[in-house]
């Protein structure tokens, strides 16, 4: 039936040319003979076994229409349930939770539940935004800016929750501004709002830095804040101290241990690249990327590499890694040269 999502349901497009056992079959779900879009949970199977991939939880309902169900979490291929938009994913999750206990759900009941869930999620978004503003002491922002901040509560980047990251960057930027004599409020505002474009980057073309800068400019934020947000990924050249402090604070928050996680594929590629760089040097016998890629250990051939050359090799490998790889924190390069003298007593 396709790939299972982490929400345990997907949206199955039912078209006349692609009929399944759920259409025109007495499946006992009260939904048969309806074409459109079926919101299905794949926790198990229908009671009468018509569609073996679906279970009790799959009896959640039908919403007429094209490519989206009433929650708005779009389809990404047949049998796939991927809500790219963070709030819609949250809406789908809340709806599923509300429907979980009811095993006889009609289409009208689904629409009613989705409407209630939408109000609940909207209220949650508002509260999260207001709490974030309160946490960093920046009350008085435009309500739309606060709402978009709340959306970031449901967005992650490499596993790091974007709203928490934004608050962390705001505090870091403010502390550094206090140390160097820059404008603390501008630095803090820039830190809090620097990733606000990620709330709508699935709807608008362009970099999230540019999208966010345009958004806060429309809602009357000061020009230095707009500039810092736009420049924090060098979409324009940073011209102020606060813009440079924002870049530093963003890097610190993202690079601290435990802040982010890579996808498995990217992680494996990074380890392979570390070993590939090390093995490209003459005299290397073996290399091992260890400690989750935080160290690369190289064993050299003692007949080809002397002690002085081993030291130079460690430095050269470190420079190659710096120039060719992107990684959080630092990577330790250790070159091991072992000489063994073996004799036998007879």
C-alpha beads as a LAMMPS data file, in Angstrom:
LAMMPS data file: protein, C-alpha beads

346 atoms
345 bonds

1 atom types
1 bond types

-500.0 500.0 xlo xhi
-500.0 500.0 ylo yhi
-500.0 500.0 zlo zhi

Masses

1 110.0

Atoms # bond

1 1 1 0.000 0.000 0.000
2 1 1 3.001 2.341 0.133
3 1 1 5.220 3.791 2.795
4 1 1 3.885 4.141 6.330
5 1 1 4.117 7.628 7.763
6 1 1 4.974 8.406 11.355
7 1 1 1.315 9.326 11.899
8 1 1 0.235 5.789 10.936
9 1 1 -2.156 6.949 8.262
10 1 1 -2.110 8.027 4.671
11 1 1 -4.421 9.540 2.131
12 1 1 -5.562 7.129 -0.562
13 1 1 -6.809 8.720 -3.779
14 1 1 -9.795 6.762 -5.064
15 1 1 -10.397 7.408 -8.750
16 1 1 -12.710 5.573 -11.189
17 1 1 -9.667 4.237 -13.039
18 1 1 -8.075 2.981 -9.825
19 1 1 -10.845 1.312 -7.900
20 1 1 -9.970 -0.672 -4.817
21 1 1 -11.938 -3.086 -2.663
22 1 1 -13.077 -0.106 -0.634
23 1 1 -15.201 1.281 -3.467
24 1 1 -18.508 -0.384 -4.263
25 1 1 -17.838 -3.148 -1.722
26 1 1 -19.966 -3.865 1.362
27 1 1 -17.002 -3.225 3.640
28 1 1 -19.083 -2.115 6.621
29 1 1 -17.420 1.312 6.819
30 1 1 -20.395 3.380 5.679
31 1 1 -18.145 4.908 2.998
32 1 1 -18.518 2.523 0.074
33 1 1 -19.328 3.759 -3.409
34 1 1 -17.821 7.169 -2.709
35 1 1 -15.031 8.445 -4.905
36 1 1 -12.760 11.184 -3.692
37 1 1 -10.106 11.014 -1.051
38 1 1 -10.093 8.503 1.762
39 1 1 -8.179 9.192 4.951
40 1 1 -6.960 5.786 6.053
41 1 1 -5.003 4.573 9.038
42 1 1 -2.849 1.517 8.378
43 1 1 -2.617 0.133 11.891
44 1 1 -4.357 -3.063 10.742
45 1 1 -7.216 -4.592 8.682
46 1 1 -10.954 -4.078 8.096
47 1 1 -13.163 -6.344 10.145
48 1 1 -14.399 -8.225 7.083
49 1 1 -10.944 -8.495 5.521
50 1 1 -11.894 -6.777 2.235
51 1 1 -8.763 -4.611 2.320
52 1 1 -6.133 -6.454 4.337
53 1 1 -3.830 -3.473 4.725
54 1 1 -6.434 -1.476 6.674
55 1 1 -7.659 -1.923 10.221
56 1 1 -10.217 -0.543 12.643
57 1 1 -8.423 2.763 12.829
58 1 1 -8.798 3.092 9.093
59 1 1 -12.486 3.818 9.435
60 1 1 -11.957 7.517 9.662
61 1 1 -13.789 8.935 6.711
62 1 1 -13.917 10.484 3.284
63 1 1 -13.528 14.040 2.152
64 1 1 -14.687 14.874 -1.384
65 1 1 -12.171 16.666 -3.531
66 1 1 -8.884 16.548 -5.384
67 1 1 -5.489 15.977 -3.844
68 1 1 -6.003 16.799 -0.163
69 1 1 -8.091 15.505 2.663
70 1 1 -9.967 17.778 5.027
71 1 1 -6.908 18.160 7.225
72 1 1 -5.020 19.599 4.272
73 1 1 -2.057 17.265 4.645
74 1 1 -1.296 16.603 1.008
75 1 1 -0.491 13.374 -0.744
76 1 1 3.008 12.691 -2.004
77 1 1 2.251 9.723 -4.223
78 1 1 -0.105 6.798 -3.945
79 1 1 -0.392 5.477 -0.442
80 1 1 2.015 8.023 0.989
81 1 1 1.052 10.341 3.816
82 1 1 3.479 13.190 4.034
83 1 1 2.311 16.555 5.337
84 1 1 5.052 18.951 4.374
85 1 1 3.341 21.850 6.081
86 1 1 4.042 21.648 9.805
87 1 1 0.682 23.000 11.022
88 1 1 -1.271 20.674 8.760
89 1 1 0.745 17.756 10.040
90 1 1 -0.161 18.819 13.577
91 1 1 -3.804 19.144 12.518
92 1 1 -3.795 15.613 11.118
93 1 1 -2.236 14.318 14.335
94 1 1 -4.832 16.027 16.553
95 1 1 -7.685 14.801 14.335
96 1 1 -6.431 11.235 14.476
97 1 1 -6.181 11.409 18.252
98 1 1 -9.763 12.652 18.541
99 1 1 -11.065 9.948 16.217
100 1 1 -9.092 7.093 17.735
101 1 1 -11.733 6.010 20.250
102 1 1 -14.664 6.010 17.803
103 1 1 -14.959 2.892 15.610
104 1 1 -18.098 3.878 13.663
105 1 1 -17.341 7.205 12.063
106 1 1 -19.344 8.759 9.237
107 1 1 -17.959 11.297 6.771
108 1 1 -19.868 14.120 8.494
109 1 1 -18.299 13.237 11.817
110 1 1 -14.818 13.494 10.294
111 1 1 -15.493 17.004 8.977
112 1 1 -16.807 18.099 12.370
113 1 1 -13.754 16.661 14.146
114 1 1 -11.353 18.316 11.716
115 1 1 -13.050 21.694 12.282
116 1 1 -12.632 21.334 16.050
117 1 1 -9.026 20.199 15.656
118 1 1 -8.304 23.188 13.400
119 1 1 -9.488 25.595 16.104
120 1 1 -7.450 23.749 18.716
121 1 1 -4.277 23.877 16.614
122 1 1 -4.797 27.568 15.780
123 1 1 -5.095 28.340 19.481
124 1 1 -1.966 26.288 20.182
125 1 1 -0.042 28.205 17.517
126 1 1 -1.095 31.519 19.049
127 1 1 -0.139 30.416 22.560
128 1 1 3.255 29.095 21.457
129 1 1 4.062 32.363 19.701
130 1 1 3.007 34.474 22.673
131 1 1 4.997 32.275 25.066
132 1 1 8.128 32.598 22.910
133 1 1 7.831 36.392 22.816
134 1 1 7.310 36.460 26.568
135 1 1 10.301 34.171 27.184
136 1 1 12.707 36.556 25.465
137 1 1 11.030 39.743 26.696
138 1 1 9.974 41.197 23.355
139 1 1 6.284 41.945 23.844
140 1 1 4.476 44.271 21.448
141 1 1 5.173 42.475 18.156
142 1 1 2.546 42.413 15.409
143 1 1 0.023 39.558 15.926
144 1 1 0.873 38.057 12.531
145 1 1 4.556 37.939 13.429
146 1 1 3.652 36.219 16.705
147 1 1 1.438 33.726 14.860
148 1 1 4.207 32.812 12.427
149 1 1 6.560 32.340 15.373
150 1 1 4.039 29.896 16.847
151 1 1 4.065 27.866 13.621
152 1 1 7.797 27.266 14.132
153 1 1 6.888 25.148 17.179
154 1 1 5.826 22.450 14.698
155 1 1 8.842 22.798 12.393
156 1 1 12.205 21.059 12.831
157 1 1 15.553 21.410 11.101
158 1 1 17.890 18.383 11.367
159 1 1 15.808 17.297 14.350
160 1 1 16.191 20.651 16.139
161 1 1 12.882 22.375 16.923
162 1 1 13.022 25.728 15.122
163 1 1 11.174 27.771 17.768
164 1 1 13.499 26.617 20.555
165 1 1 16.461 27.263 18.264
166 1 1 15.173 30.801 17.578
167 1 1 14.823 31.583 21.293
168 1 1 18.296 30.215 21.924
169 1 1 19.761 32.372 19.149
170 1 1 17.959 35.428 20.550
171 1 1 19.529 34.938 23.997
172 1 1 22.993 34.259 22.536
173 1 1 22.871 37.287 20.239
174 1 1 21.694 39.535 23.084
175 1 1 24.496 38.364 25.393
176 1 1 27.127 38.935 22.735
177 1 1 25.656 42.355 21.905
178 1 1 25.921 43.333 25.571
179 1 1 29.570 42.293 25.583
180 1 1 30.570 44.307 22.504
181 1 1 28.314 47.315 23.079
182 1 1 25.882 46.644 20.200
183 1 1 22.103 47.238 20.303
184 1 1 20.757 44.465 22.538
185 1 1 17.117 44.770 21.456
186 1 1 17.993 44.679 17.734
187 1 1 20.238 41.648 18.287
188 1 1 17.566 39.852 20.309
189 1 1 14.799 40.620 17.799
190 1 1 17.004 39.471 14.941
191 1 1 17.791 36.224 16.763
192 1 1 14.158 35.462 17.551
193 1 1 12.916 36.204 14.025
194 1 1 15.838 34.985 11.917
195 1 1 14.130 31.711 10.883
196 1 1 10.550 33.006 10.733
197 1 1 10.589 32.446 6.968
198 1 1 10.570 28.691 7.637
199 1 1 6.935 29.054 8.718
200 1 1 5.947 29.777 5.094
201 1 1 8.888 28.615 2.960
202 1 1 6.702 25.795 1.577
203 1 1 4.290 28.421 0.190
204 1 1 6.688 31.073 -1.148
205 1 1 9.634 30.689 -3.522
206 1 1 13.082 31.641 -2.272
207 1 1 15.439 31.356 0.674
208 1 1 13.818 31.312 4.113
209 1 1 16.075 34.233 5.098
210 1 1 14.706 36.437 2.293
211 1 1 11.120 35.242 2.849
212 1 1 11.380 35.995 6.571
213 1 1 12.913 39.425 5.989
214 1 1 10.104 40.365 3.582
215 1 1 7.510 39.127 6.081
216 1 1 8.776 41.149 9.040
217 1 1 9.346 44.204 6.834
218 1 1 5.653 44.166 5.878
219 1 1 4.755 44.178 9.569
220 1 1 6.851 47.178 10.543
221 1 1 9.976 45.664 12.111
222 1 1 13.021 48.007 12.217
223 1 1 15.291 48.102 9.150
224 1 1 18.366 46.788 11.069
225 1 1 16.372 43.684 12.079
226 1 1 15.165 43.138 8.500
227 1 1 18.742 43.437 7.242
228 1 1 20.137 41.023 9.845
229 1 1 17.491 38.398 9.041
230 1 1 18.077 38.748 5.296
231 1 1 21.863 38.522 5.709
232 1 1 22.145 35.657 8.182
233 1 1 22.800 33.177 5.331
234 1 1 24.607 35.800 3.229
235 1 1 21.703 36.408 0.844
236 1 1 22.997 39.932 1.190
237 1 1 26.296 41.089 2.643
238 1 1 26.044 41.754 6.426
239 1 1 26.648 45.454 7.081
240 1 1 26.009 45.809 10.827
241 1 1 27.477 44.416 14.038
242 1 1 24.082 42.944 14.946
243 1 1 23.925 41.061 11.624
244 1 1 27.346 39.524 12.269
245 1 1 26.373 38.632 15.842
246 1 1 23.259 36.900 14.504
247 1 1 25.369 34.767 12.132
248 1 1 27.649 33.778 15.038
249 1 1 24.752 33.028 17.416
250 1 1 22.972 30.935 14.770
251 1 1 26.130 28.894 14.167
252 1 1 26.686 28.342 17.900
253 1 1 23.130 27.137 18.481
254 1 1 23.195 24.781 15.500
255 1 1 26.661 23.355 16.190
256 1 1 26.433 22.660 19.904
257 1 1 26.552 18.925 20.738
258 1 1 23.133 17.287 20.616
259 1 1 21.388 20.189 18.908
260 1 1 20.876 18.555 15.531
261 1 1 20.913 15.167 13.926
262 1 1 21.610 14.150 10.358
263 1 1 19.669 11.765 8.203
264 1 1 21.169 8.278 8.141
265 1 1 22.151 8.643 4.489
266 1 1 23.984 11.968 5.042
267 1 1 25.676 10.560 8.138
268 1 1 27.002 7.507 6.286
269 1 1 28.197 9.647 3.372
270 1 1 30.093 11.924 5.744
271 1 1 31.864 8.989 7.398
272 1 1 32.746 7.509 4.011
273 1 1 34.100 10.868 2.832
274 1 1 36.293 11.166 5.941
275 1 1 37.867 7.783 5.259
276 1 1 38.182 8.543 1.542
277 1 1 40.142 11.746 2.260
278 1 1 42.444 9.930 4.669
279 1 1 43.058 6.994 2.309
280 1 1 44.021 9.342 -0.531
281 1 1 47.340 10.165 1.182
282 1 1 50.409 8.122 0.287
283 1 1 51.607 5.754 2.997
284 1 1 48.181 5.251 4.628
285 1 1 47.462 1.610 5.445
286 1 1 43.988 1.952 7.006
287 1 1 41.666 4.685 8.232
288 1 1 38.649 4.607 10.549
289 1 1 36.001 7.276 11.145
290 1 1 35.010 6.813 14.801
291 1 1 32.961 8.514 17.540
292 1 1 30.104 9.283 15.123
293 1 1 32.463 11.086 12.769
294 1 1 34.041 13.313 15.420
295 1 1 37.432 11.609 14.961
296 1 1 39.270 9.956 12.096
297 1 1 42.103 7.599 13.035
298 1 1 44.727 6.808 10.383
299 1 1 47.223 3.934 10.548
300 1 1 50.261 4.541 8.341
301 1 1 52.970 2.218 7.028
302 1 1 56.044 2.809 9.245
303 1 1 58.462 2.005 6.421
304 1 1 57.029 4.802 4.253
305 1 1 56.080 7.464 6.806
306 1 1 58.443 8.659 9.526
307 1 1 57.482 10.563 12.705
308 1 1 57.921 14.019 11.184
309 1 1 55.905 13.061 8.113
310 1 1 53.124 11.671 10.323
311 1 1 52.749 15.061 12.006
312 1 1 52.595 16.837 8.636
313 1 1 50.089 14.285 7.348
314 1 1 47.742 14.913 10.295
315 1 1 47.811 18.643 9.548
316 1 1 47.270 18.168 5.800
317 1 1 44.346 15.772 6.315
318 1 1 42.725 18.223 8.748
319 1 1 43.014 20.998 6.160
320 1 1 41.465 18.793 3.453
321 1 1 38.550 17.945 5.742
322 1 1 37.993 21.634 6.534
323 1 1 37.912 22.550 2.846
324 1 1 35.786 19.657 1.562
325 1 1 33.277 18.782 4.305
326 1 1 30.538 20.563 6.241
327 1 1 30.102 19.371 9.825
328 1 1 29.121 20.643 13.269
329 1 1 31.828 21.164 15.897
330 1 1 35.291 19.825 15.183
331 1 1 36.888 16.596 13.918
332 1 1 40.000 15.187 15.517
333 1 1 42.616 13.709 13.166
334 1 1 44.931 11.090 14.710
335 1 1 47.785 9.526 12.725
336 1 1 49.156 6.320 14.266
337 1 1 52.617 5.088 13.294
338 1 1 53.591 1.846 14.932
339 1 1 56.993 0.170 14.680
340 1 1 57.373 -3.393 15.898
341 1 1 60.638 -5.246 16.415
342 1 1 60.112 -9.009 16.613
343 1 1 62.740 -11.618 17.445
344 1 1 62.391 -15.223 18.495
345 1 1 64.353 -16.988 21.245
346 1 1 65.160 -20.571 20.322

Bonds

1 1 1 2
2 1 2 3
3 1 3 4
4 1 4 5
5 1 5 6
6 1 6 7
7 1 7 8
8 1 8 9
9 1 9 10
10 1 10 11
11 1 11 12
12 1 12 13
13 1 13 14
14 1 14 15
15 1 15 16
16 1 16 17
17 1 17 18
18 1 18 19
19 1 19 20
20 1 20 21
21 1 21 22
22 1 22 23
23 1 23 24
24 1 24 25
25 1 25 26
26 1 26 27
27 1 27 28
28 1 28 29
29 1 29 30
30 1 30 31
31 1 31 32
32 1 32 33
33 1 33 34
34 1 34 35
35 1 35 36
36 1 36 37
37 1 37 38
38 1 38 39
39 1 39 40
40 1 40 41
41 1 41 42
42 1 42 43
43 1 43 44
44 1 44 45
45 1 45 46
46 1 46 47
47 1 47 48
48 1 48 49
49 1 49 50
50 1 50 51
51 1 51 52
52 1 52 53
53 1 53 54
54 1 54 55
55 1 55 56
56 1 56 57
57 1 57 58
58 1 58 59
59 1 59 60
60 1 60 61
61 1 61 62
62 1 62 63
63 1 63 64
64 1 64 65
65 1 65 66
66 1 66 67
67 1 67 68
68 1 68 69
69 1 69 70
70 1 70 71
71 1 71 72
72 1 72 73
73 1 73 74
74 1 74 75
75 1 75 76
76 1 76 77
77 1 77 78
78 1 78 79
79 1 79 80
80 1 80 81
81 1 81 82
82 1 82 83
83 1 83 84
84 1 84 85
85 1 85 86
86 1 86 87
87 1 87 88
88 1 88 89
89 1 89 90
90 1 90 91
91 1 91 92
92 1 92 93
93 1 93 94
94 1 94 95
95 1 95 96
96 1 96 97
97 1 97 98
98 1 98 99
99 1 99 100
100 1 100 101
101 1 101 102
102 1 102 103
103 1 103 104
104 1 104 105
105 1 105 106
106 1 106 107
107 1 107 108
108 1 108 109
109 1 109 110
110 1 110 111
111 1 111 112
112 1 112 113
113 1 113 114
114 1 114 115
115 1 115 116
116 1 116 117
117 1 117 118
118 1 118 119
119 1 119 120
120 1 120 121
121 1 121 122
122 1 122 123
123 1 123 124
124 1 124 125
125 1 125 126
126 1 126 127
127 1 127 128
128 1 128 129
129 1 129 130
130 1 130 131
131 1 131 132
132 1 132 133
133 1 133 134
134 1 134 135
135 1 135 136
136 1 136 137
137 1 137 138
138 1 138 139
139 1 139 140
140 1 140 141
141 1 141 142
142 1 142 143
143 1 143 144
144 1 144 145
145 1 145 146
146 1 146 147
147 1 147 148
148 1 148 149
149 1 149 150
150 1 150 151
151 1 151 152
152 1 152 153
153 1 153 154
154 1 154 155
155 1 155 156
156 1 156 157
157 1 157 158
158 1 158 159
159 1 159 160
160 1 160 161
161 1 161 162
162 1 162 163
163 1 163 164
164 1 164 165
165 1 165 166
166 1 166 167
167 1 167 168
168 1 168 169
169 1 169 170
170 1 170 171
171 1 171 172
172 1 172 173
173 1 173 174
174 1 174 175
175 1 175 176
176 1 176 177
177 1 177 178
178 1 178 179
179 1 179 180
180 1 180 181
181 1 181 182
182 1 182 183
183 1 183 184
184 1 184 185
185 1 185 186
186 1 186 187
187 1 187 188
188 1 188 189
189 1 189 190
190 1 190 191
191 1 191 192
192 1 192 193
193 1 193 194
194 1 194 195
195 1 195 196
196 1 196 197
197 1 197 198
198 1 198 199
199 1 199 200
200 1 200 201
201 1 201 202
202 1 202 203
203 1 203 204
204 1 204 205
205 1 205 206
206 1 206 207
207 1 207 208
208 1 208 209
209 1 209 210
210 1 210 211
211 1 211 212
212 1 212 213
213 1 213 214
214 1 214 215
215 1 215 216
216 1 216 217
217 1 217 218
218 1 218 219
219 1 219 220
220 1 220 221
221 1 221 222
222 1 222 223
223 1 223 224
224 1 224 225
225 1 225 226
226 1 226 227
227 1 227 228
228 1 228 229
229 1 229 230
230 1 230 231
231 1 231 232
232 1 232 233
233 1 233 234
234 1 234 235
235 1 235 236
236 1 236 237
237 1 237 238
238 1 238 239
239 1 239 240
240 1 240 241
241 1 241 242
242 1 242 243
243 1 243 244
244 1 244 245
245 1 245 246
246 1 246 247
247 1 247 248
248 1 248 249
249 1 249 250
250 1 250 251
251 1 251 252
252 1 252 253
253 1 253 254
254 1 254 255
255 1 255 256
256 1 256 257
257 1 257 258
258 1 258 259
259 1 259 260
260 1 260 261
261 1 261 262
262 1 262 263
263 1 263 264
264 1 264 265
265 1 265 266
266 1 266 267
267 1 267 268
268 1 268 269
269 1 269 270
270 1 270 271
271 1 271 272
272 1 272 273
273 1 273 274
274 1 274 275
275 1 275 276
276 1 276 277
277 1 277 278
278 1 278 279
279 1 279 280
280 1 280 281
281 1 281 282
282 1 282 283
283 1 283 284
284 1 284 285
285 1 285 286
286 1 286 287
287 1 287 288
288 1 288 289
289 1 289 290
290 1 290 291
291 1 291 292
292 1 292 293
293 1 293 294
294 1 294 295
295 1 295 296
296 1 296 297
297 1 297 298
298 1 298 299
299 1 299 300
300 1 300 301
301 1 301 302
302 1 302 303
303 1 303 304
304 1 304 305
305 1 305 306
306 1 306 307
307 1 307 308
308 1 308 309
309 1 309 310
310 1 310 311
311 1 311 312
312 1 312 313
313 1 313 314
314 1 314 315
315 1 315 316
316 1 316 317
317 1 317 318
318 1 318 319
319 1 319 320
320 1 320 321
321 1 321 322
322 1 322 323
323 1 323 324
324 1 324 325
325 1 325 326
326 1 326 327
327 1 327 328
328 1 328 329
329 1 329 330
330 1 330 331
331 1 331 332
332 1 332 333
333 1 333 334
334 1 334 335
335 1 335 336
336 1 336 337
337 1 337 338
338 1 338 339
339 1 339 340
340 1 340 341
341 1 341 342
342 1 342 343
343 1 343 344
344 1 344 345
345 1 345 346
